[in-house]
């Protein structure tokens, strides 16, 4: 009897692992759909893999939403891959280690990104740089001098954009103790007092900030217009916008910051028909995708080809031309 129970346990463990996609020690979940497929999408792999980001960010739930929608309506096995976000996602798609990847457009100009292998499937929403602090003495970028600041993990778009913010503000070579932590690690550092502030780049609202607000006194630091204008002049992809006061419970007034658009990437070799069908599935079921995170509320097909500094996939061009978006 004990032996039979042991075999049953092994079987259940293997069954669970079959539904997940690994990235080193990180784990992303796959959703199983019971609806009959309309047409199978293979995209060169048995499982369609969506490269996302930190599980505490916005890429992860939106990636889960994509995989769930693809399974439900296209009958393809799909899963998410937890990553360090934008830079790693672009590399994974370029190397065919992931079929789709969510990415901030500012990372696409980096020398380490092989644009030749990448194509845009659709533009998404904008990421907002959110400088979070529990130190009330930090009211401006200048107040970060002498503080301990996380700029985001290696391989992330957060780190790239944060460094560009600090460079534009002439603060990279000042007396600041920089660290390079994930969203989850940054939240832990703010809780235990090992860092004073952290840069988080994501859609709104950010889940980490929402959790921190429930636990402690949290403030967001504004980025001056001249810093945003300097970044736009240098790189062309940044904007200066506001995080409205009603985004988070603790905000007493709107906060000005730098934003950058996100894009859904795929490989250049993806057949046109499959790219078209993936995109059609996304926009036919956009309302369902919005249920996974409010950031998807800002995704609009008529704006999907705007401000994307990379070539669109031919299947995407065909889709947007048909709906009048080109």
Buried (B, 14 or more C-beta within 10 A) or exposed (E): EEEEEEEEEEEEEEEEEEEBBEBEEBBBBBBEBEEEEEEEBEBEBEBBBBBBBBBBBBBBBBBBBBBBBBBBBBBBBBBBBBBBBBBBBBBBBBEBBBBBBBBBBBBBBBEEBEBEBBBBBBBBBBBBBBBBBBBEEBEEBEBBEEBBBBBBBEBBBBBBBBBBBBBBBEBBEEEBEBBBBBBBBBBBBBBEEBBBBBBBBBBBBBBBBBBBBEEEEBBBBBBBEEBBBBBBEEBEBBBBBBBEEEBBEBBEEBBBBBBBBBBBBBBBEBBBEBBBBBBBBBBEBBEBBBEBBBBBBBBBBEBBBEBBBBBBBBBBBBBBEEEEBE
